[in-house]
Amino acid sequence: MNWKGRKSGNGHGKVARYSAFQLVRQGVSGDDWPRAWRHHDLRGAYDVVIIGGGVHGLATAYYLASRHGITNVAVVDKGYIGGGGSGRNTAILRSNYLTPEGVAFYDRSLHLYQHLSSELNFNVMFSQRGHMTLAHNDSSLRTMRWRAEVNKIQGVDSRVIGPEEIKRLVPPMDTSDRTRYPILGALYHPPGGIIRHDAVVWGYARAADALGVQIHQETEVTAIDVAGGRVQGVQTSRGPIAAPVVVNCTAGWASLIAAMAGVDLPIITHPLQAAVTEPVKFFLDTVVVSGTLHVYVSQTDRGELVFGASVDPFASYSMRASLEFLEEVAGHVLQLMPSIATMRVLRQWAGLCDMTPDYSPIIGTTPVDGFIVDVGWGTYGFKAGPAAGEAVAELVATKRVPGLIAGFDLARFGDGRLVGEKGAAAVGH
Ligand SMILES: Cc1cc2nc3c(=O)[nH]c(=O)nc-3n(C[C@H](O)[C@H](O)[C@H](O)COP(=O)(O)OP(=O)(O)OC[C@H]3O[C@@H](n4cnc5c(N)ncnc54)[C@H](O)[C@@H]3O)c2cc1C
């Protein structure tokens, strides 16, 4: 069921549908636009409490309401929605992963993203401009070929290209053999691209709110109540909430939240940094990633270059940016595109990433009945939001684990069934 701007599920009045007609109407009337999502008093009980107001928590809430009619749902966040990784990421979407489980999962997410603007009645600005992962040595090239074959078998558009085609697609790239790490080829994935991350968060929040979900910002979960092996609810900075189902969507804070329920997750939190330059005329039509140089770059619709790298090499909950990162990323990106040397960096920032041993997520049930996790999203979880939200909503509603996420269960670490994605997820988010 799509959200169609109808009366909101909890009877709080009509929510305006965004359209050209509505734009003219608001302009002529001079009325304020209604709030995109509302403030509510905290109820003492909900059917489902979702901890974390990032893309995963909000998508789960939206799909619970829209696909399953479960609307007595609270999304609680200790800060503001999108204040975690969902508002700090570099917004790269792709599905050219390495494992069959990963490819199928991320491809479902890409498919949902393709239709998200019309489903949510909110322009999420998905630009499918192509995604390119460079190979600078034979072993990288071998992994690219491997990924291309896995991708093709699963119907994902992905192929290995040579330096000539790379140069044609990205003219400023130095494809000569004079560089320190000459480019031998690349995995090219035309459906990949970038999106506007805030819009995705706001779009899900607005649509979930319209269906009756309550979003509670500045509401920190301080404890999780468990009795007889079953979750009973949560304690928050605004009071207790009883709930038979609690979903952990807190990414970088996931292991802290799970520990409140007595669940041990194999997750280590690392900071990840990114930076953005001043805007310039559009010249870079493709997302470019180099695993060897630990750097990636894309150009936004406004013309800024966005740079990123792999996680900081230490565990921390600090979200401070560092000069070391900037020096390193600038040096490495100039090896790829020397002609951008005079561009100025405007800003850099950091977020937290919940890294698992196999670079795949942990989604599903836990030893505590009713306590569900959608975590372990590391440096690559923004693109996963729609598919994860859809699958977790199905799990909550039907109590059956959807096939798409069956391989990502917590038990795999004990059973030795790892889903090794490092070859496709360490630098290219
Ligand atoms: C610099 C950077 C670049 C990235 N680039 C990409 C990319 O290009 N593509 C991609 O797919 N992924 C990327 N990622 C990863 C991606 O951002 C995350 O995997 C994703 O946003 C996780 O979303 P989430 O909804 O699970 O968590 P988050 O968006 O992190 O939300 C978790 C929320 O939980 C809340 N919370 C924590 N503790 C509590 C508590 N006790 N009580 C209540 N609320 C709590 C936090 O306030 C936060 O808002 C990047 C990450 C970073 C940092």
The ligand as a Tripos MOL2 file, in Angstrom:
@<TRIPOS>MOLECULE
LIG
   53    58     1     0     0
SMALL
NO_CHARGES

@<TRIPOS>ATOM
      1 C1         31.0620    9.1740    6.7580 C.3       1 LIG1
      2 C2         30.1410    8.0220    6.4350 C.ar      1 LIG1
      3 C3         29.9330    7.6710    5.0980 C.ar      1 LIG1
      4 C4         29.0750    6.6210    4.7690 C.ar      1 LIG1
      5 N1         28.8170    6.3850    3.4560 N.ar      1 LIG1
      6 C5         27.8870    5.4630    3.1240 C.ar      1 LIG1
      7 C6         27.5180    5.3000    1.7610 C.ar      1 LIG1
      8 O1         28.0070    6.0150    0.8780 O.2       1 LIG1
      9 N2         26.5660    4.3670    1.4560 N.ar      1 LIG1
     10 C7         25.9870    3.5870    2.4250 C.ar      1 LIG1
     11 O2         25.1590    2.7440    2.0790 O.2       1 LIG1
     12 N3         26.3140    3.7280    3.7420 N.ar      1 LIG1
     13 C8         27.2300    4.6510    4.1100 C.ar      1 LIG1
     14 N4         27.5630    4.8330    5.4280 N.ar      1 LIG1
     15 C9         26.9510    3.9660    6.4630 C.3       1 LIG1
     16 C10        25.5520    4.4270    6.7890 C.3       1 LIG1
     17 O3         25.5360    5.7990    7.0910 O.3       1 LIG1
     18 C11        24.9710    3.6500    7.9880 C.3       1 LIG1
     19 O4         25.2150    2.2690    7.8480 O.3       1 LIG1
     20 C12        23.4710    3.8660    8.0910 C.3       1 LIG1
     21 O5         23.1510    5.2300    8.0190 O.3       1 LIG1
     22 C13        22.9380    3.2770    9.3780 C.3       1 LIG1
     23 O6         21.6040    3.6920    9.5000 O.3       1 LIG1
     24 P1         20.7660    3.3390   10.7710 P.3       1 LIG1
     25 O7         19.3990    3.8590   10.5510 O.co2     1 LIG1
     26 O8         20.9210    1.8900   11.0850 O.co2     1 LIG1
     27 O9         21.5170    4.1000   11.9740 O.3       1 LIG1
     28 P2         21.7480    5.6390   12.2680 P.3       1 LIG1
     29 O10        21.3520    6.5080   11.1490 O.co2     1 LIG1
     30 O11        23.1500    5.7630   12.7950 O.co2     1 LIG1
     31 O12        20.7190    5.9000   13.4300 O.3       1 LIG1
     32 C14        20.8990    5.3480   14.7020 C.3       1 LIG1
     33 C15        20.1710    6.2510   15.6630 C.3       1 LIG1
     34 O13        20.1300    5.6220   16.9460 O.3       1 LIG1
     35 C16        20.0620    6.6580   17.8920 C.3       1 LIG1
     36 N5         20.4040    6.1290   19.2150 N.ar      1 LIG1
     37 C17        21.5860    5.6550   19.6420 C.ar      1 LIG1
     38 N6         21.5260    5.3050   20.9390 N.ar      1 LIG1
     39 C18        20.2570    5.5480   21.3420 C.ar      1 LIG1
     40 C19        19.5630    5.4260   22.5860 C.ar      1 LIG1
     41 N7         20.1820    4.9620   23.6800 N.pl3     1 LIG1
     42 N8         18.2690    5.7900   22.6510 N.ar      1 LIG1
     43 C20        17.6310    6.2830   21.5470 C.ar      1 LIG1
     44 N9         18.2450    6.4420   20.3530 N.ar      1 LIG1
     45 C21        19.5380    6.0770   20.2470 C.ar      1 LIG1
     46 C22        21.0580    7.6910   17.3760 C.3       1 LIG1
     47 O14        20.7870    8.9710   17.9020 O.3       1 LIG1
     48 C23        20.8440    7.6130   15.8740 C.3       1 LIG1
     49 O15        20.0390    8.6350   15.3560 O.3       1 LIG1
     50 C24        28.4330    5.8690    5.8030 C.ar      1 LIG1
     51 C25        28.6530    6.2080    7.1420 C.ar      1 LIG1
     52 C26        29.4770    7.2920    7.4680 C.ar      1 LIG1
     53 C27        29.6710    7.6540    8.9100 C.3       1 LIG1
@<TRIPOS>BOND
     1     1     2 1
     2     2     3 ar
     3     2    52 ar
     4     3     4 ar
     5     4     5 ar
     6     4    50 ar
     7     5     6 ar
     8     6     7 ar
     9     6    13 1
    10     7     8 2
    11     7     9 ar
    12     9    10 ar
    13    10    11 2
    14    10    12 ar
    15    12    13 ar
    16    13    14 ar
    17    14    15 1
    18    14    50 ar
    19    15    16 1
    20    16    17 1
    21    16    18 1
    22    18    19 1
    23    18    20 1
    24    20    21 1
    25    20    22 1
    26    22    23 1
    27    23    24 1
    28    24    25 2
    29    24    26 1
    30    24    27 1
    31    27    28 1
    32    28    29 2
    33    28    30 1
    34    28    31 1
    35    31    32 1
    36    32    33 1
    37    33    34 1
    38    33    48 1
    39    34    35 1
    40    35    36 1
    41    35    46 1
    42    36    37 ar
    43    36    45 ar
    44    37    38 ar
    45    38    39 ar
    46    39    40 ar
    47    39    45 ar
    48    40    41 1
    49    40    42 ar
    50    42    43 ar
    51    43    44 ar
    52    44    45 ar
    53    46    47 1
    54    46    48 1
    55    48    49 1
    56    50    51 ar
    57    51    52 ar
    58    52    53 1
@<TRIPOS>SUBSTRUCTURE
     1 LIG1         1 GROUP 0 **** ****
